[in-house]
Amino acid sequence: MSDQDSAKDAAKSAIYEAITKQVAEIKTSRGQEGAAEALRRLAEAYAWITYPNNSH
């Protein structure tokens, strides 16, 4: 595995962890608008890292 692949995997893991934390916050806040927007942005970042050649 190259350093680039390792960095990509680390980024995906970090973003996924942030997504799961954000979902937990949304559940406790009953859909607070700021938390929902943060989750949308995290999902977008995860999509870019997972599928960089697709338009997002």
mmCIF file of the N, C-alpha and C atoms, coordinates in Angstrom:
data_MODEL
# 
_entry.id   MODEL 
# 
loop_
_atom_site.group_PDB 
_atom_site.id 
_atom_site.type_symbol 
_atom_site.label_atom_id 
_atom_site.label_alt_id 
_atom_site.label_comp_id 
_atom_site.label_asym_id 
_atom_site.label_entity_id 
_atom_site.label_seq_id 
_atom_site.pdbx_PDB_ins_code 
_atom_site.Cartn_x 
_atom_site.Cartn_y 
_atom_site.Cartn_z 
_atom_site.occupancy 
_atom_site.B_iso_or_equiv 
_atom_site.pdbx_formal_charge 
_atom_site.auth_seq_id 
_atom_site.auth_comp_id 
_atom_site.auth_asym_id 
_atom_site.auth_atom_id 
_atom_site.pdbx_PDB_model_num 
ATOM 1   N N  . MET A 1 1  ? 0.844   -1.169 0.000   1.00 0.00 ? 1  MET A N  1 
ATOM 2   C CA . MET A 1 1  ? 0.000   0.000  0.000   1.00 0.00 ? 1  MET A CA 1 
ATOM 3   C C  . MET A 1 1  ? 0.894   1.238  0.000   1.00 0.00 ? 1  MET A C  1 
ATOM 4   N N  . SER A 1 2  ? 0.587   2.188  -0.861  1.00 0.00 ? 2  SER A N  1 
ATOM 5   C CA . SER A 1 2  ? 1.397   3.397  -0.960  1.00 0.00 ? 2  SER A CA 1 
ATOM 6   C C  . SER A 1 2  ? 1.032   4.383  0.147   1.00 0.00 ? 2  SER A C  1 
ATOM 7   N N  . ASP A 1 3  ? 1.885   5.376  0.327   1.00 0.00 ? 3  ASP A N  1 
ATOM 8   C CA . ASP A 1 3  ? 1.607   6.416  1.315   1.00 0.00 ? 3  ASP A CA 1 
ATOM 9   C C  . ASP A 1 3  ? 0.318   7.156  0.970   1.00 0.00 ? 3  ASP A C  1 
ATOM 10  N N  . GLN A 1 4  ? 0.069   7.338  -0.322  1.00 0.00 ? 4  GLN A N  1 
ATOM 11  C CA . GLN A 1 4  ? -1.147  8.034  -0.752  1.00 0.00 ? 4  GLN A CA 1 
ATOM 12  C C  . GLN A 1 4  ? -2.390  7.214  -0.389  1.00 0.00 ? 4  GLN A C  1 
ATOM 13  N N  . ASP A 1 5  ? -2.341  5.908  -0.616  1.00 0.00 ? 5  ASP A N  1 
ATOM 14  C CA . ASP A 1 5  ? -3.464  5.046  -0.249  1.00 0.00 ? 5  ASP A CA 1 
ATOM 15  C C  . ASP A 1 5  ? -3.677  5.051  1.256   1.00 0.00 ? 5  ASP A C  1 
ATOM 16  N N  . SER A 1 6  ? -2.591  5.024  2.001   1.00 0.00 ? 6  SER A N  1 
ATOM 17  C CA . SER A 1 6  ? -2.676  5.047  3.455   1.00 0.00 ? 6  SER A CA 1 
ATOM 18  C C  . SER A 1 6  ? -3.295  6.353  3.945   1.00 0.00 ? 6  SER A C  1 
ATOM 19  N N  . ALA A 1 7  ? -2.896  7.461  3.358   1.00 0.00 ? 7  ALA A N  1 
ATOM 20  C CA . ALA A 1 7  ? -3.454  8.763  3.736   1.00 0.00 ? 7  ALA A CA 1 
ATOM 21  C C  . ALA A 1 7  ? -4.938  8.839  3.376   1.00 0.00 ? 7  ALA A C  1 
ATOM 22  N N  . LYS A 1 8  ? -5.292  8.286  2.224   1.00 0.00 ? 8  LYS A N  1 
ATOM 23  C CA . LYS A 1 8  ? -6.691  8.271  1.796   1.00 0.00 ? 8  LYS A CA 1 
ATOM 24  C C  . LYS A 1 8  ? -7.528  7.451  2.769   1.00 0.00 ? 8  LYS A C  1 
ATOM 25  N N  . ASP A 1 9  ? -7.036  6.285  3.153   1.00 0.00 ? 9  ASP A N  1 
ATOM 26  C CA . ASP A 1 9  ? -7.757  5.442  4.106   1.00 0.00 ? 9  ASP A CA 1 
ATOM 27  C C  . ASP A 1 9  ? -7.891  6.121  5.462   1.00 0.00 ? 9  ASP A C  1 
ATOM 28  N N  . ALA A 1 10 ? -6.849  6.806  5.897   1.00 0.00 ? 10 ALA A N  1 
ATOM 29  C CA . ALA A 1 10 ? -6.905  7.526  7.172   1.00 0.00 ? 10 ALA A CA 1 
ATOM 30  C C  . ALA A 1 10 ? -7.934  8.649  7.107   1.00 0.00 ? 10 ALA A C  1 
ATOM 31  N N  . ALA A 1 11 ? -7.981  9.355  5.991   1.00 0.00 ? 11 ALA A N  1 
ATOM 32  C CA . ALA A 1 11 ? -8.954  10.436 5.826   1.00 0.00 ? 11 ALA A CA 1 
ATOM 33  C C  . ALA A 1 11 ? -10.374 9.888  5.820   1.00 0.00 ? 11 ALA A C  1 
ATOM 34  N N  . LYS A 1 12 ? -10.586 8.788  5.090   1.00 0.00 ? 12 LYS A N  1 
ATOM 35  C CA . LYS A 1 12 ? -11.917 8.174  5.060   1.00 0.00 ? 12 LYS A CA 1 
ATOM 36  C C  . LYS A 1 12 ? -12.352 7.753  6.460   1.00 0.00 ? 12 LYS A C  1 
ATOM 37  N N  . SER A 1 13 ? -11.446 7.164  7.209   1.00 0.00 ? 13 SER A N  1 
ATOM 38  C CA . SER A 1 13 ? -11.774 6.724  8.575   1.00 0.00 ? 13 SER A CA 1 
ATOM 39  C C  . SER A 1 13 ? -12.114 7.907  9.467   1.00 0.00 ? 13 SER A C  1 
ATOM 40  N N  . ALA A 1 14 ? -11.345 8.981  9.362   1.00 0.00 ? 14 ALA A N  1 
ATOM 41  C CA . ALA A 1 14 ? -11.591 10.167 10.189  1.00 0.00 ? 14 ALA A CA 1 
ATOM 42  C C  . ALA A 1 14 ? -12.933 10.809 9.838   1.00 0.00 ? 14 ALA A C  1 
ATOM 43  N N  . ILE A 1 15 ? -13.227 10.902 8.560   1.00 0.00 ? 15 ILE A N  1 
ATOM 44  C CA . ILE A 1 15 ? -14.503 11.497 8.148   1.00 0.00 ? 15 ILE A CA 1 
ATOM 45  C C  . ILE A 1 15 ? -15.665 10.612 8.578   1.00 0.00 ? 15 ILE A C  1 
ATOM 46  N N  . TYR A 1 16 ? -15.519 9.302  8.414   1.00 0.00 ? 16 TYR A N  1 
ATOM 47  C CA . TYR A 1 16 ? -16.579 8.387  8.827   1.00 0.00 ? 16 TYR A CA 1 
ATOM 48  C C  . TYR A 1 16 ? -16.839 8.503  10.330  1.00 0.00 ? 16 TYR A C  1 
ATOM 49  N N  . GLU A 1 17 ? -15.777 8.602  11.103  1.00 0.00 ? 17 GLU A N  1 
ATOM 50  C CA . GLU A 1 17 ? -15.929 8.764  12.554  1.00 0.00 ? 17 GLU A CA 1 
ATOM 51  C C  . GLU A 1 17 ? -16.661 10.065 12.881  1.00 0.00 ? 17 GLU A C  1 
ATOM 52  N N  . ALA A 1 18 ? -16.309 11.131 12.179  1.00 0.00 ? 18 ALA A N  1 
ATOM 53  C CA . ALA A 1 18 ? -16.983 12.416 12.393  1.00 0.00 ? 18 ALA A CA 1 
ATOM 54  C C  . ALA A 1 18 ? -18.453 12.328 12.004  1.00 0.00 ? 18 ALA A C  1 
ATOM 55  N N  . ILE A 1 19 ? -18.760 11.589 10.937  1.00 0.00 ? 19 ILE A N  1 
ATOM 56  C CA . ILE A 1 19 ? -20.157 11.418 10.516  1.00 0.00 ? 19 ILE A CA 1 
ATOM 57  C C  . ILE A 1 19 ? -20.951 10.704 11.603  1.00 0.00 ? 19 ILE A C  1 
ATOM 58  N N  . THR A 1 20 ? -20.406 9.629  12.145  1.00 0.00 ? 20 THR A N  1 
ATOM 59  C CA . THR A 1 20 ? -21.141 8.890  13.175  1.00 0.00 ? 20 THR A CA 1 
ATOM 60  C C  . THR A 1 20 ? -21.357 9.737  14.427  1.00 0.00 ? 20 THR A C  1 
ATOM 61  N N  . LYS A 1 21 ? -20.387 10.555 14.784  1.00 0.00 ? 21 LYS A N  1 
ATOM 62  C CA . LYS A 1 21 ? -20.562 11.457 15.931  1.00 0.00 ? 21 LYS A CA 1 
ATOM 63  C C  . LYS A 1 21 ? -21.629 12.491 15.628  1.00 0.00 ? 21 LYS A C  1 
ATOM 64  N N  . GLN A 1 22 ? -21.634 13.015 14.406  1.00 0.00 ? 22 GLN A N  1 
ATOM 65  C CA . GLN A 1 22 ? -22.611 14.032 14.026  1.00 0.00 ? 22 GLN A CA 1 
ATOM 66  C C  . GLN A 1 22 ? -24.025 13.452 14.031  1.00 0.00 ? 22 GLN A C  1 
ATOM 67  N N  . VAL A 1 23 ? -24.176 12.218 13.583  1.00 0.00 ? 23 VAL A N  1 
ATOM 68  C CA . VAL A 1 23 ? -25.492 11.570 13.595  1.00 0.00 ? 23 VAL A CA 1 
ATOM 69  C C  . VAL A 1 23 ? -25.994 11.454 15.024  1.00 0.00 ? 23 VAL A C  1 
ATOM 70  N N  . ALA A 1 24 ? -25.123 11.079 15.937  1.00 0.00 ? 24 ALA A N  1 
ATOM 71  C CA . ALA A 1 24 ? -25.516 10.972 17.342  1.00 0.00 ? 24 ALA A CA 1 
ATOM 72  C C  . ALA A 1 24 ? -25.985 12.326 17.869  1.00 0.00 ? 24 ALA A C  1 
ATOM 73  N N  . GLU A 1 25 ? -25.303 13.397 17.492  1.00 0.00 ? 25 GLU A N  1 
ATOM 74  C CA . GLU A 1 25 ? -25.707 14.737 17.929  1.00 0.00 ? 25 GLU A CA 1 
ATOM 75  C C  . GLU A 1 25 ? -27.057 15.120 17.346  1.00 0.00 ? 25 GLU A C  1 
ATOM 76  N N  . ILE A 1 26 ? -27.304 14.769 16.098  1.00 0.00 ? 26 ILE A N  1 
ATOM 77  C CA . ILE A 1 26 ? -28.590 15.086 15.483  1.00 0.00 ? 26 ILE A CA 1 
ATOM 78  C C  . ILE A 1 26 ? -29.712 14.337 16.202  1.00 0.00 ? 26 ILE A C  1 
ATOM 79  N N  . LYS A 1 27 ? -29.457 13.084 16.565  1.00 0.00 ? 27 LYS A N  1 
ATOM 80  C CA . LYS A 1 27 ? -30.470 12.310 17.273  1.00 0.00 ? 27 LYS A CA 1 
ATOM 81  C C  . LYS A 1 27 ? -30.820 12.952 18.615  1.00 0.00 ? 27 LYS A C  1 
ATOM 82  N N  . THR A 1 28 ? -29.824 13.474 19.315  1.00 0.00 ? 28 THR A N  1 
ATOM 83  C CA . THR A 1 28 ? -30.096 14.065 20.628  1.00 0.00 ? 28 THR A CA 1 
ATOM 84  C C  . THR A 1 28 ? -30.662 15.473 20.526  1.00 0.00 ? 28 THR A C  1 
ATOM 85  N N  . SER A 1 29 ? -30.384 16.171 19.431  1.00 0.00 ? 29 SER A N  1 
ATOM 86  C CA . SER A 1 29 ? -30.875 17.542 19.298  1.00 0.00 ? 29 SER A CA 1 
ATOM 87  C C  . SER A 1 29 ? -32.144 17.628 18.459  1.00 0.00 ? 29 SER A C  1 
ATOM 88  N N  . ARG A 1 30 ? -32.641 16.500 18.028  1.00 0.00 ? 30 ARG A N  1 
ATOM 89  C CA . ARG A 1 30 ? -33.859 16.436 17.207  1.00 0.00 ? 30 ARG A CA 1 
ATOM 90  C C  . ARG A 1 30 ? -33.728 17.212 15.907  1.00 0.00 ? 30 ARG A C  1 
ATOM 91  N N  . GLY A 1 31 ? -32.573 17.102 15.264  1.00 0.00 ? 31 GLY A N  1 
ATOM 92  C CA . GLY A 1 31 ? -32.400 17.669 13.938  1.00 0.00 ? 31 GLY A CA 1 
ATOM 93  C C  . GLY A 1 31 ? -31.985 19.120 13.898  1.00 0.00 ? 31 GLY A C  1 
ATOM 94  N N  . GLN A 1 32 ? -31.203 19.555 14.838  1.00 0.00 ? 32 GLN A N  1 
ATOM 95  C CA . GLN A 1 32 ? -30.712 20.928 14.858  1.00 0.00 ? 32 GLN A CA 1 
ATOM 96  C C  . GLN A 1 32 ? -30.127 21.274 13.494  1.00 0.00 ? 32 GLN A C  1 
ATOM 97  N N  . GLU A 1 33 ? -30.497 22.421 12.961  1.00 0.00 ? 33 GLU A N  1 
ATOM 98  C CA . GLU A 1 33 ? -30.113 22.800 11.601  1.00 0.00 ? 33 GLU A CA 1 
ATOM 99  C C  . GLU A 1 33 ? -28.602 22.814 11.388  1.00 0.00 ? 33 GLU A C  1 
ATOM 100 N N  . GLY A 1 34 ? -27.849 23.363 12.301  1.00 0.00 ? 34 GLY A N  1 
ATOM 101 C CA . GLY A 1 34 ? -26.392 23.416 12.153  1.00 0.00 ? 34 GLY A CA 1 
ATOM 102 C C  . GLY A 1 34 ? -25.771 22.029 12.121  1.00 0.00 ? 34 GLY A C  1 
ATOM 103 N N  . ALA A 1 35 ? -26.282 21.123 12.945  1.00 0.00 ? 35 ALA A N  1 
ATOM 104 C CA . ALA A 1 35 ? -25.765 19.758 12.969  1.00 0.00 ? 35 ALA A CA 1 
ATOM 105 C C  . ALA A 1 35 ? -26.086 19.040 11.663  1.00 0.00 ? 35 ALA A C  1 
ATOM 106 N N  . ALA A 1 36 ? -27.253 19.283 11.130  1.00 0.00 ? 36 ALA A N  1 
ATOM 107 C CA . ALA A 1 36 ? -27.636 18.657 9.861   1.00 0.00 ? 36 ALA A CA 1 
ATOM 108 C C  . ALA A 1 36 ? -26.749 19.166 8.718   1.00 0.00 ? 36 ALA A C  1 
ATOM 109 N N  . GLU A 1 37 ? -26.446 20.449 8.712   1.00 0.00 ? 37 GLU A N  1 
ATOM 110 C CA . GLU A 1 37 ? -25.578 21.018 7.676   1.00 0.00 ? 37 GLU A CA 1 
ATOM 111 C C  . GLU A 1 37 ? -24.166 20.446 7.797   1.00 0.00 ? 37 GLU A C  1 
ATOM 112 N N  . ALA A 1 38 ? -23.675 20.298 9.007   1.00 0.00 ? 38 ALA A N  1 
ATOM 113 C CA . ALA A 1 38 ? -22.344 19.711 9.209   1.00 0.00 ? 38 ALA A CA 1 
ATOM 114 C C  . ALA A 1 38 ? -22.318 18.276 8.704   1.00 0.00 ? 38 ALA A C  1 
ATOM 115 N N  . LEU A 1 39 ? -23.382 17.532 8.950   1.00 0.00 ? 39 LEU A N  1 
ATOM 116 C CA . LEU A 1 39 ? -23.454 16.157 8.474   1.00 0.00 ? 39 LEU A CA 1 
ATOM 117 C C  . LEU A 1 39 ? -23.447 16.124 6.948   1.00 0.00 ? 39 LEU A C  1 
ATOM 118 N N  . ARG A 1 40 ? -24.163 17.020 6.309   1.00 0.00 ? 40 ARG A N  1 
ATOM 119 C CA . ARG A 1 40 ? -24.184 17.083 4.846   1.00 0.00 ? 40 ARG A CA 1 
ATOM 120 C C  . ARG A 1 40 ? -22.780 17.339 4.302   1.00 0.00 ? 40 ARG A C  1 
ATOM 121 N N  . ARG A 1 41 ? -22.076 18.237 4.928   1.00 0.00 ? 41 ARG A N  1 
ATOM 122 C CA . ARG A 1 41 ? -20.711 18.554 4.485   1.00 0.00 ? 41 ARG A CA 1 
ATOM 123 C C  . ARG A 1 41 ? -19.752 17.385 4.690   1.00 0.00 ? 41 ARG A C  1 
ATOM 124 N N  . LEU A 1 42 ? -19.904 16.695 5.803   1.00 0.00 ? 42 LEU A N  1 
ATOM 125 C CA . LEU A 1 42 ? -19.068 15.520 6.050   1.00 0.00 ? 42 LEU A CA 1 
ATOM 126 C C  . LEU A 1 42 ? -19.357 14.418 5.027   1.00 0.00 ? 42 LEU A C  1 
ATOM 127 N N  . ALA A 1 43 ? -20.619 14.225 4.707   1.00 0.00 ? 43 ALA A N  1 
ATOM 128 C CA . ALA A 1 43 ? -20.983 13.216 3.709   1.00 0.00 ? 43 ALA A CA 1 
ATOM 129 C C  . ALA A 1 43 ? -20.402 13.582 2.347   1.00 0.00 ? 43 ALA A C  1 
ATOM 130 N N  . GLU A 1 44 ? -20.424 14.851 2.012   1.00 0.00 ? 44 GLU A N  1 
ATOM 131 C CA . GLU A 1 44 ? -19.834 15.322 0.754   1.00 0.00 ? 44 GLU A CA 1 
ATOM 132 C C  . GLU A 1 44 ? -18.327 15.045 0.731   1.00 0.00 ? 44 GLU A C  1 
ATOM 133 N N  . ALA A 1 45 ? -17.667 15.330 1.833   1.00 0.00 ? 45 ALA A N  1 
ATOM 134 C CA . ALA A 1 45 ? -16.220 15.079 1.917   1.00 0.00 ? 45 ALA A CA 1 
ATOM 135 C C  . ALA A 1 45 ? -15.917 13.590 1.770   1.00 0.00 ? 45 ALA A C  1 
ATOM 136 N N  . TYR A 1 46 ? -16.725 12.760 2.401   1.00 0.00 ? 46 TYR A N  1 
ATOM 137 C CA . TYR A 1 46 ? -16.529 11.320 2.304   1.00 0.00 ? 46 TYR A CA 1 
ATOM 138 C C  . TYR A 1 46 ? -16.711 10.858 0.852   1.00 0.00 ? 46 TYR A C  1 
ATOM 139 N N  . ALA A 1 47 ? -17.709 11.392 0.179   1.00 0.00 ? 47 ALA A N  1 
ATOM 140 C CA . ALA A 1 47 ? -17.942 11.037 -1.223  1.00 0.00 ? 47 ALA A CA 1 
ATOM 141 C C  . ALA A 1 47 ? -16.760 11.443 -2.101  1.00 0.00 ? 47 ALA A C  1 
ATOM 142 N N  . TRP A 1 48 ? -16.210 12.628 -1.868  1.00 0.00 ? 48 TRP A N  1 
ATOM 143 C CA . TRP A 1 48 ? -15.060 13.088 -2.662  1.00 0.00 ? 48 TRP A CA 1 
ATOM 144 C C  . TRP A 1 48 ? -13.854 12.171 -2.474  1.00 0.00 ? 48 TRP A C  1 
ATOM 145 N N  . ILE A 1 49 ? -13.625 11.759 -1.241  1.00 0.00 ? 49 ILE A N  1 
ATOM 146 C CA . ILE A 1 49 ? -12.460 10.906 -0.968  1.00 0.00 ? 49 ILE A CA 1 
ATOM 147 C C  . ILE A 1 49 ? -12.685 9.491  -1.506  1.00 0.00 ? 49 ILE A C  1 
ATOM 148 N N  . THR A 1 50 ? -13.916 9.003  -1.390  1.00 0.00 ? 50 THR A N  1 
ATOM 149 C CA . THR A 1 50 ? -14.216 7.649  -1.833  1.00 0.00 ? 50 THR A CA 1 
ATOM 150 C C  . THR A 1 50 ? -14.265 7.535  -3.352  1.00 0.00 ? 50 THR A C  1 
ATOM 151 N N  . TYR A 1 51 ? -14.874 8.517  -4.012  1.00 0.00 ? 51 TYR A N  1 
ATOM 152 C CA . TYR A 1 51 ? -15.043 8.504  -5.461  1.00 0.00 ? 51 TYR A CA 1 
ATOM 153 C C  . TYR A 1 51 ? -14.581 9.833  -6.066  1.00 0.00 ? 51 TYR A C  1 
ATOM 154 N N  . PRO A 1 52 ? -13.276 10.094 -6.098  1.00 0.00 ? 52 PRO A N  1 
ATOM 155 C CA . PRO A 1 52 ? -12.788 11.399 -6.529  1.00 0.00 ? 52 PRO A CA 1 
ATOM 156 C C  . PRO A 1 52 ? -13.052 11.725 -8.004  1.00 0.00 ? 52 PRO A C  1 
ATOM 157 N N  . ASN A 1 53 ? -13.302 10.729 -8.809  1.00 0.00 ? 53 ASN A N  1 
ATOM 158 C CA . ASN A 1 53 ? -13.516 10.982 -10.244 1.00 0.00 ? 53 ASN A CA 1 
ATOM 159 C C  . ASN A 1 53 ? -14.968 11.292 -10.598 1.00 0.00 ? 53 ASN A C  1 
ATOM 160 N N  . ASN A 1 54 ? -15.882 11.117 -9.656  1.00 0.00 ? 54 ASN A N  1 
ATOM 161 C CA . ASN A 1 54 ? -17.290 11.433 -9.901  1.00 0.00 ? 54 ASN A CA 1 
ATOM 162 C C  . ASN A 1 54 ? -17.565 12.888 -9.586  1.00 0.00 ? 54 ASN A C  1 
ATOM 163 N N  . SER A 1 55 ? -18.539 13.452 -10.287 1.00 0.00 ? 55 SER A N  1 
ATOM 164 C CA . SER A 1 55 ? -18.937 14.830 -9.949  1.00 0.00 ? 55 SER A CA 1 
ATOM 165 C C  . SER A 1 55 ? -19.805 14.763 -8.689  1.00 0.00 ? 55 SER A C  1 
ATOM 166 N N  . HIS A 1 56 ? -19.644 15.735 -7.832  1.00 0.00 ? 56 HIS A N  1 
ATOM 167 C CA . HIS A 1 56 ? -20.390 15.758 -6.567  1.00 0.00 ? 56 HIS A CA 1 
ATOM 168 C C  . HIS A 1 56 ? -21.080 17.078 -6.410  1.00 0.00 ? 56 HIS A C  1 
# 
